[in-house]
Amino acid sequence: MTKKLAIALYFLVLTSVLLVHPASAQTTTTGTSSTSTASTSATTTTATASTSSSTSLFTAAAGAISIALNGTTNVGVENVNSLAATPKIKIEETNLISSGASLNGYYGGASYTTTADKWIGAHTLFPTKTFAFYARAAAGAVQNTNVSKSHFSAKAAGGILYDPTSSKHFTLTAGEIGYLNAPGFGKHPNGWTFKSGAAWTF
């Protein structure tokens, strides 16, 4: 009787193990699959966020500009809207207005931006990705509002950008020095310009 009871208990335990073990294995597999899926989802989300943050295309900039023509200096406003063609090259549309000089200018051009992160990191205490340097050139039409006549005009400039948050979404033009050719503004229609302002990239 004891032998039969022992055999019965043996088969009962064996049956219990066979029934419980597959369920445990299935749970483990399901947990692993869930973890893998969550990991893949997180990776995809990170990649998407990274791609999104690196594909900022449009920049709107505005600044105060001083224009020296014919021995006098007048203050104006310059707005620059740009589209990123590459990470360093932008196609730009520029509007220049100075009521003091009776000048309206409309230009199309391009700019090239570069950084000096290695030099800044090695020689200064400023964090990298804070400063950038750029050069731009544009051509278009300039109008003397006193005579309502337009002339071909060209301008070129170079400057320094300061990014206080290193996000590339908000930058300040620390300073820009340029040269403007503005026919129709006296005997010496060429002069230097200086600008400072801000830009938003989105």
C-alpha positions in Angstrom: 0.0 0.0 0.0 2.8 2.3 0.9 4.6 1.5 -2.4 1.4 2.3 -4.4 1.0 5.5 -2.5 4.6 6.5 -3.3 4.1 5.7 -7.0 0.9 7.8 -7.0 2.6 10.7 -5.4 5.5 10.5 -7.9 3.2 10.6 -10.9 1.2 13.5 -9.2 4.4 15.6 -8.7 5.6 14.8 -12.3 2.3 15.8 -13.8 2.3 19.1 -11.8 5.9 19.9 -13.0 4.9 19.2 -16.6 1.9 21.4 -16.3 3.6 24.3 -14.5 6.9 24.4 -16.4 5.5 25.3 -19.9 3.4 28.1 -18.5 6.5 29.5 -16.8 8.5 29.2 -20.0 5.7 30.9 -21.9 5.6 33.7 -19.3 9.4 34.2 -19.6 9.2 34.3 -23.4 6.3 36.8 -23.3 8.3 39.0 -20.8 11.4 38.8 -23.0 9.3 39.7 -26.1 7.7 42.6 -24.3 11.1 43.9 -23.1 12.4 43.5 -26.6 9.4 45.4 -28.1 9.7 48.1 -25.5 13.4 48.5 -26.2 12.8 48.6 -30.0 10.1 51.2 -29.5 12.4 53.3 -27.3 15.2 53.1 -29.9 12.8 54.0 -32.6 11.5 57.0 -30.6 15.0 58.1 -29.8 16.0 57.9 -33.5 12.9 59.8 -34.6 13.6 62.5 -32.0 17.2 62.7 -33.1 16.2 63.0 -36.8 13.6 65.6 -36.0 16.1 67.7 -34.0 18.6 67.6 -36.8 16.3 68.6 -39.6 15.5 72.2 -38.7 15.1 73.9 -42.1 13.7 77.4 -41.7 15.3 80.4 -39.9 13.8 83.8 -39.4 16.2 86.6 -38.4 15.8 90.3 -37.6 18.3 92.9 -36.6 19.1 96.6 -36.3 21.6 97.7 -39.0 23.6 100.9 -39.4 24.3 102.0 -43.0 27.1 104.4 -43.9 26.5 106.1 -47.3 27.8 109.4 -48.6 29.4 110.4 -45.3 26.3 109.9 -43.2 25.2 106.9 -41.1 21.5 105.9 -40.8 19.9 103.1 -38.8 17.6 100.6 -40.4 16.1 97.1 -40.0 17.1 94.0 -41.9 15.0 90.8 -42.0 16.5 87.6 -43.3 14.4 84.5 -44.0 16.4 81.4 -44.9 16.0 77.8 -46.0 18.8 75.2 -45.1 20.1 73.6 -48.3 22.8 71.7 -46.4 23.9 71.7 -42.7 26.2 74.7 -43.6 24.6 76.4 -46.6 21.4 78.4 -46.5 19.4 80.1 -49.3 18.3 83.5 -48.1 15.8 86.2 -48.8 16.6 89.6 -47.3 14.6 92.8 -46.8 16.5 96.0 -45.9 14.6 99.1 -44.8 16.1 102.4 -43.6 13.7 105.3 -43.4 16.5 107.7 -42.5 18.4 106.9 -45.7 15.1 106.6 -47.7 16.3 103.1 -48.7 14.4 99.9 -49.4 16.4 96.9 -50.5 15.2 93.4 -51.6 17.8 90.7 -52.1 18.3 87.0 -52.7 21.5 85.2 -51.8 23.2 82.5 -49.7 25.2 82.1 -46.6 27.8 79.7 -45.3 28.2 78.9 -41.6 31.0 77.0 -39.8 32.0 76.4 -36.2 35.3 76.5 -34.3 34.4 74.0 -31.6 37.8 72.4 -31.3 39.6 75.8 -31.1 37.1 77.1 -28.6 37.3 74.0 -26.4 41.1 74.1 -26.4 41.7 77.8 -25.9 38.7 79.3 -24.1 36.4 78.5 -21.2 33.3 78.8 -23.4 31.3 75.6 -24.0 31.5 74.2 -27.5 28.5 74.6 -29.8 28.1 78.1 -28.5 29.7 80.2 -31.3 29.5 80.0 -35.1 30.9 82.1 -37.9 29.2 82.9 -41.2 29.7 84.7 -44.5 26.8 85.8 -46.7 26.4 87.4 -50.1 23.3 88.7 -51.9 22.1 90.6 -54.9 18.9 92.3 -55.8 17.3 95.7 -56.1 17.6 98.9 -54.0 15.2 101.8 -54.2 15.6 105.4 -53.2 12.1 106.2 -51.9 12.7 109.9 -52.7 12.8 109.3 -56.4 11.0 106.0 -56.6 13.6 104.5 -58.8 15.3 101.1 -58.4 18.8 100.0 -59.2 20.8 96.8 -59.1 22.4 96.3 -55.7 24.7 93.8 -54.1 25.9 93.3 -50.5 28.3 91.0 -48.6 28.9 90.4 -44.9 30.4 88.2 -42.3 29.6 87.8 -38.6 29.5 85.8 -35.4 26.5 83.9 -34.0 26.1 83.2 -30.3 23.9 80.3 -29.2 23.2 80.8 -25.5 21.5 77.4 -25.1 23.5 75.3 -27.6 20.2 74.2 -29.1 20.6 75.8 -32.6 17.0 77.0 -32.2 17.7 80.5 -30.9 20.8 82.5 -31.8 22.1 86.0 -31.4 24.1 87.9 -34.0 26.9 89.1 -31.8 28.1 91.3 -34.7 28.1 91.5 -38.5 30.2 93.7 -40.7 29.2 94.1 -44.3 29.7 96.2 -47.4 26.7 97.5 -49.4 26.6 98.8 -53.0 23.5 101.0 -53.4 23.4 102.9 -56.7 21.1 105.9 -56.7 22.3 107.2 -53.4 24.6 110.1 -54.3 28.2 110.2 -55.6 29.4 107.5 -53.2 26.7 104.9 -53.0 28.9 102.3 -51.4 29.4 101.9 -47.7 30.0 99.7 -44.6 27.2 98.2 -42.6 27.1 96.9 -39.0 24.3 94.7 -37.7 23.2 92.9 -34.5 20.0 90.9 -33.9 18.4 87.6 -33.2 17.3 84.5 -35.2 14.9 81.7 -34.6 15.2 78.3 -36.3 12.4 75.8 -36.5 
